[in-house]
Amino acid sequence: KKDWYLLVARDLRGPGKWRSGWMVRLRQSKLAQNRMLQQARLTELGGMASALSHELKQPLFTISLCAENGRLLLDQEDDDGVTRARGKLDRISEQVDRARDIIARISRYTRIEDSDPEPLDLGDAIGATLSFMRPLLVQHDVGVQVTMPDGPAPSLLAPRVGLEQVMVNAIQNSVDSIATRRENGENSLTGAIAIGVSYVDGGLRISIRDNGTGVSLTHSENAFDAFATTKDSDRGTGLGLYISRQIIMEIGGKIAIASRELPERGAIVTIDFPKFVVVTPDAARKGRPMEVTDG
């Protein structure tokens, strides 16, 4: 079992170089920490159970319907019926692949990740996160727009599942916040989340904005404390942002949350990564819309 250390450093001078700092040997092993992160992901999945169940019911219903129709067509015992039955079988295969995809996304998200950081295509990571969160976004009628820099998608030295977990938590919080605003009397509110990626001072920034209720804690920094939450007990444990900060700090970045400036309503989560974990060229580029998912 490998030892696990905490490095606290100040005044970054370059890749792996700081002005001062100290190192502490932790009692908790890397594997134990990863188990804690996995447990947090399982808790998030529990909150998404209803949406995931609905997502799986759709291909299963289609498979059942196509199988029944295929039997009826084969009973006709003519060439046209056989041809149409083949089409139903193709449709069944498509839906089986869709269900397998959903299960694969869930399985990958819940596994223990103990690999070292590696170059990660940020566009792929965001796409995978939105694909995973699609059931919840559809259930709550929330649309998402993603803006990426022009040119090749930027890459980071980061653990894939860890970074996806941070974005899943941020999107989950946004959806909950939008749902709360609707429950407070704004039933017709159009839920919207905007994910922006940009180069800032040679580093990389991910911003996640929503039009929910905003940050209701007195000090937004308190939102990252363990068990700090304003949600009902059935909506959150108060560990999501705490764990997100641990993941981002391990990568070498910073994460912050704040309410959007008036007259806008909602919250904005900002994740900043330093230059030494950015794999692509660090020249800043003007953003462009990449994708919109239907709510």
C-alpha positions in Angstrom: 0.0 0.0 0.0 1.4 3.3 -1.0 1.7 6.2 1.4 -0.3 9.3 0.7 0.9 12.9 1.4 -0.6 16.3 1.4 1.6 19.1 -0.1 0.7 22.7 0.9 2.6 25.2 -1.2 2.5 28.9 -1.7 3.6 31.3 -4.5 3.9 29.1 -7.6 7.0 29.9 -9.6 6.7 27.3 -12.3 5.9 23.6 -12.9 6.6 21.9 -9.6 8.3 25.0 -8.1 6.9 27.0 -5.2 8.4 29.7 -2.9 7.5 27.9 0.3 5.4 25.1 1.6 5.3 21.9 3.7 4.4 18.3 3.3 2.2 16.2 5.7 2.0 12.4 5.6 -1.7 11.4 5.8 -3.0 8.4 7.5 -5.7 7.9 4.8 -4.3 6.0 1.8 -4.9 7.0 -1.8 -7.2 4.0 -2.2 -9.2 4.9 0.9 -9.7 8.4 -0.5 -10.8 7.0 -3.8 -13.3 4.8 -2.0 -14.7 8.0 -0.4 -15.0 9.6 -3.8 -16.7 6.5 -5.2 -19.2 6.5 -2.3 -20.0 10.1 -3.1 -20.7 9.1 -6.7 -23.0 6.3 -5.5 -24.9 8.8 -3.4 -25.3 11.1 -6.4 -26.6 8.1 -8.4 -29.1 7.4 -5.7 -30.5 10.9 -6.2 -30.7 10.4 -9.9 -32.4 6.9 -9.6 -35.8 8.1 -10.8 -34.4 9.9 -13.9 -32.1 6.9 -14.8 -35.0 4.5 -14.4 -37.1 6.6 -16.8 -34.1 6.7 -19.2 -33.9 2.9 -19.2 -37.6 2.4 -19.5 -37.7 4.1 -22.9 -35.5 1.6 -24.8 -37.0 -1.3 -22.9 -40.5 -0.2 -23.9 -39.5 0.2 -27.6 -37.8 -3.3 -27.5 -41.0 -4.8 -26.2 -43.2 -3.0 -28.7 -41.0 -3.9 -31.7 -40.8 -7.6 -30.6 -44.6 -7.8 -30.4 -45.0 -6.0 -33.8 -42.4 -8.3 -35.3 -44.3 -11.4 -34.3 -47.5 -10.1 -35.8 -45.7 -9.2 -39.0 -44.2 -12.7 -39.3 -47.6 -14.3 -38.7 -48.7 -12.6 -42.0 -46.4 -15.0 -43.9 -45.7 -12.7 -46.8 -42.6 -11.0 -48.1 -43.7 -7.5 -47.1 -44.3 -8.7 -43.5 -40.9 -10.4 -43.3 -39.2 -7.2 -44.6 -41.0 -5.1 -42.1 -40.2 -7.6 -39.3 -36.5 -7.3 -40.2 -36.8 -3.6 -39.7 -38.3 -4.2 -36.2 -35.4 -6.5 -35.3 -32.9 -3.7 -36.4 -34.8 -1.3 -34.2 -34.5 -3.7 -31.3 -30.7 -3.9 -31.8 -30.5 -0.1 -31.8 -32.4 0.1 -28.5 -30.3 -2.7 -26.9 -27.1 -0.6 -27.8 -28.8 2.4 -26.3 -29.5 0.6 -23.0 -26.0 -0.9 -23.0 -24.6 2.7 -23.4 -26.6 4.0 -20.4 -25.4 1.1 -18.2 -21.8 1.6 -19.4 -21.9 5.2 -18.4 -23.2 4.4 -15.0 -20.6 1.6 -14.5 -17.7 3.8 -15.5 -18.8 6.6 -13.2 -19.1 4.4 -10.2 -15.8 2.6 -10.5 -12.8 3.3 -8.2 -10.3 5.4 -10.1 -6.7 4.9 -8.9 -4.8 5.8 -12.1 -2.5 8.8 -12.5 -3.7 11.9 -14.3 -3.3 11.7 -18.1 -4.0 14.0 -21.0 -7.8 14.5 -21.1 -9.8 16.0 -23.9 -12.0 18.5 -22.1 -14.6 18.5 -24.9 -14.9 14.7 -24.6 -15.2 15.0 -20.8 -17.9 17.6 -20.9 -19.8 15.6 -23.6 -19.6 12.5 -21.5 -20.8 14.4 -18.4 -23.8 15.8 -20.3 -24.6 12.4 -21.7 -24.6 11.0 -18.2 -26.7 13.8 -16.8 -29.2 13.8 -19.8 -31.9 11.9 -17.9 -32.0 14.5 -15.1 -31.8 17.4 -17.5 -34.7 16.0 -19.5 -36.7 15.2 -16.4 -36.4 18.8 -15.1 -36.6 20.5 -18.5 -33.2 22.2 -18.3 -31.3 23.2 -21.4 -27.5 23.3 -21.6 -25.3 25.4 -23.8 -21.5 24.7 -24.1 -19.0 27.3 -25.3 -15.5 26.1 -26.2 -12.5 28.0 -27.5 -11.9 28.1 -31.2 -9.6 25.5 -32.6 -8.7 22.1 -31.1 -10.4 21.2 -27.8 -8.1 21.9 -24.9 -6.6 19.1 -22.9 -5.7 18.8 -19.2 -3.5 16.5 -17.2 -6.3 15.2 -14.9 -8.2 12.0 -13.8 -11.2 11.7 -16.1 -13.7 10.3 -13.6 -12.6 12.8 -11.0 -13.1 15.8 -13.3 -16.4 14.4 -14.5 -17.5 14.0 -10.9 -16.9 17.7 -10.3 -19.0 18.7 -13.3 -21.7 16.2 -12.4 -22.0 17.7 -9.0 -22.1 21.3 -10.3 -24.8 20.4 -12.8 -26.8 18.5 -10.2 -26.6 21.6 -7.9 -27.8 23.8 -10.8 -30.7 21.5 -11.6 -31.8 21.4 -7.9 -31.5 25.2 -7.7 -33.6 25.7 -10.8 -36.2 23.3 -9.4 -36.3 25.2 -6.1 -36.9 28.5 -7.9 -39.8 26.9 -9.7 -41.2 25.6 -6.5 -41.0 29.1 -5.0 -43.6 30.3 -7.5 -41.8 30.7 -10.8 -43.4 27.6 -12.5 -42.8 28.9 -16.0 -39.1 29.4 -15.5 -37.0 28.1 -18.5 -34.2 26.2 -16.9 -30.8 27.1 -18.4 -27.2 26.1 -17.7 -24.3 27.6 -19.6 -20.9 25.9 -19.5 -18.0 28.0 -20.8 -14.4 27.0 -21.4 -11.7 29.7 -21.9 -8.0 30.4 -21.7 -7.1 32.8 -18.9 -3.6 34.0 -18.1 -2.1 30.9 -19.8 -4.3 28.6 -17.7 -7.8 27.2 -18.4 -11.1 28.2 -16.9 -14.4 26.3 -16.8 -17.5 28.3 -15.7 -20.9 26.7 -15.0 -23.7 29.3 -14.8 -27.4 28.6 -14.0 -30.5 30.6 -13.5 -31.6 29.0 -10.3 -31.9 30.6 -6.8 -28.2 31.5 -6.4 -25.9 31.0 -3.4 -28.0 31.5 -0.2 -25.1 30.9 2.3 -23.8 34.1 4.1 -20.3 33.4 2.7 -20.0 31.5 -0.5 -16.7 29.9 0.7 -18.7 28.1 3.4 -20.4 26.1 0.6 -17.2 24.0 0.4 -17.3 23.0 4.0 -18.1 19.3 4.7 -21.9 18.8 5.3 -22.7 22.4 4.5 -26.0 22.5 2.5 -29.1 24.5 2.2 -31.0 21.6 0.4 -33.6 19.3 2.0 -32.2 16.1 3.3 -33.6 14.1 0.3 -31.7 16.3 -2.1 -28.1 16.5 -0.8 -25.6 15.4 1.8 -23.5 18.6 1.9 -20.4 16.7 0.6 -20.6 17.4 -3.1 -18.7 20.7 -3.2 -16.4 19.6 -0.4 -15.3 16.6 -2.5 -15.2 18.7 -5.6 -12.7 21.1 -4.0 -10.5 18.1 -2.9 -10.4 16.8 -6.5 -9.6 20.2 -8.1 -6.9 21.0 -5.5 -5.3 17.6 -6.2 -5.2 18.4 -9.9 -3.6 21.8 -9.0 -6.6 24.1 -9.6 -9.0 26.2 -7.7 -12.8 26.2 -7.5 -15.2 28.9 -6.4 -18.9 29.5 -6.3 -20.9 32.8 -6.2 -24.2 34.3 -7.0 -24.4 35.9 -10.4 -24.4 39.7 -10.5 -27.8 41.4 -10.5 -30.1 41.7 -12.3 -29.1 38.1 -13.3 -30.2 35.4 -10.9 -28.5 32.1 -10.3 -25.1 30.8 -9.4 -21.7 30.5 -11.2 -19.1 27.9 -10.4 -15.6 28.8 -11.6 -12.8 26.2 -11.9 -9.4 27.5 -12.7 -6.5 25.3 -13.8 -2.9 26.5 -13.9 -0.8 26.6 -17.0 1.3 23.5 -16.1 -1.7 21.1 -16.3 -2.9 22.5 -19.7 -1.7 20.4 -22.6 -2.8 22.5 -25.5 -1.3 25.9 -26.6 -2.1 28.6 -24.1 -3.0 31.4 -26.5 -6.4 32.8 -25.6 -9.1 32.5 -28.3 -12.6 33.9 -28.7 -15.3 31.5 -27.6 -18.0 29.9 -29.8 -21.1 27.9 -29.1 -20.4 24.2 -29.4 -23.6 22.3 -28.3 -27.0 22.7 -27.0 -28.9 19.9 -25.4 -32.6 19.9 -25.3 -34.3 20.1 -22.0 
